[in-house]
Amino acid sequence: MADTELTIRSGERNPLENARLAFIGCGVMAEAIIAGLLRRQLVTPDQIVGSHPRVNRREELYTKYGTRMFENNREAVCMKCKVLRTAAESVYPSIDAARPS
């Protein structure tokens, strides 16, 4: 397992358990992050919202992951979500420290 992967051990509190995450512009990178968070069961689909201008892409992501999708970025952000960097900082003391050398 890579050093930058988050592993929640039995008995540890998941730092993302009460987070709401918004992904603005759900392209390939956002989809990879969403898929990883869901696969590792760090969040549920109800904790994630996203936006994308194309209806086909919104429908694809909703069907695949069950996450709420919006056409308008403002609608996604208004869901009182944490900014991704804020959520990541709760996992890693420093984002820069988590980057590979």
C-alpha positions in Angstrom: 0.0 0.0 0.0 1.3 3.5 -0.9 2.2 5.8 2.0 -0.4 8.3 0.9 -3.4 5.9 1.1 -5.7 6.4 4.0 -6.5 3.3 6.0 -9.0 3.4 8.8 -8.2 0.7 11.3 -10.7 -1.0 13.5 -11.6 1.3 16.4 -10.3 4.5 14.7 -12.6 7.4 13.9 -13.0 8.1 10.1 -12.2 11.8 9.7 -14.6 12.0 6.8 -17.6 10.3 8.4 -19.5 13.6 8.8 -18.0 15.4 5.8 -20.0 16.6 2.8 -17.8 16.9 -0.3 -18.5 18.9 -3.5 -16.7 18.3 -6.7 -16.9 21.2 -9.1 -16.4 20.0 -12.7 -16.6 16.2 -12.4 -14.1 15.1 -14.9 -11.8 12.1 -14.9 -9.8 13.2 -11.8 -12.9 14.0 -9.7 -14.4 10.6 -10.8 -11.2 8.8 -9.7 -11.3 10.5 -6.3 -15.1 9.8 -5.8 -14.6 6.1 -6.8 -11.7 5.7 -4.4 -13.5 7.3 -1.5 -16.6 5.1 -2.1 -14.6 1.9 -2.7 -12.6 2.4 0.5 -16.0 3.2 2.3 -14.6 6.5 3.6 -17.8 8.3 2.6 -21.3 7.3 1.3 -22.9 8.5 -1.9 -25.1 10.8 0.2 -22.0 12.7 1.4 -20.9 13.7 -2.2 -22.3 16.2 -4.6 -20.9 17.3 -7.9 -21.4 19.5 -10.9 -20.9 19.1 -14.6 -22.3 21.1 -17.5 -23.2 18.1 -19.7 -26.4 16.2 -18.7 -25.0 12.9 -20.1 -22.0 13.1 -17.7 -24.2 14.0 -14.7 -26.4 11.0 -15.5 -23.4 8.7 -15.9 -21.9 9.7 -12.5 -25.3 9.5 -10.8 -26.0 6.0 -12.2 -22.4 4.7 -11.5 -22.0 6.2 -7.9 -25.4 7.4 -6.7 -24.1 10.9 -6.0 -26.2 14.0 -6.5 -25.2 15.9 -9.5 -26.0 19.5 -10.5 -25.6 21.5 -13.7 -24.7 24.7 -11.8 -21.5 24.9 -9.7 -23.3 27.2 -7.2 -26.0 24.6 -6.6 -23.4 22.0 -5.7 -21.4 24.4 -3.4 -24.6 25.6 -1.7 -25.1 22.1 -0.3 -22.9 23.2 2.6 -20.1 21.0 1.6 -16.5 21.2 2.8 -13.9 22.2 0.3 -11.9 19.2 -0.7 -8.7 20.7 0.6 -10.3 21.2 4.0 -11.4 17.5 4.1 -8.0 16.3 3.0 -6.2 18.4 5.6 -8.2 16.6 8.3 -6.7 13.4 7.0 -3.2 14.6 6.5 -1.5 17.2 8.8 -0.1 18.8 5.7 -1.1 18.3 2.1 2.5 19.0 1.0 3.8 16.3 3.4 1.6 13.7 1.6 3.0 14.4 -1.8 5.6 11.8 -3.0 9.2 13.2 -3.1 
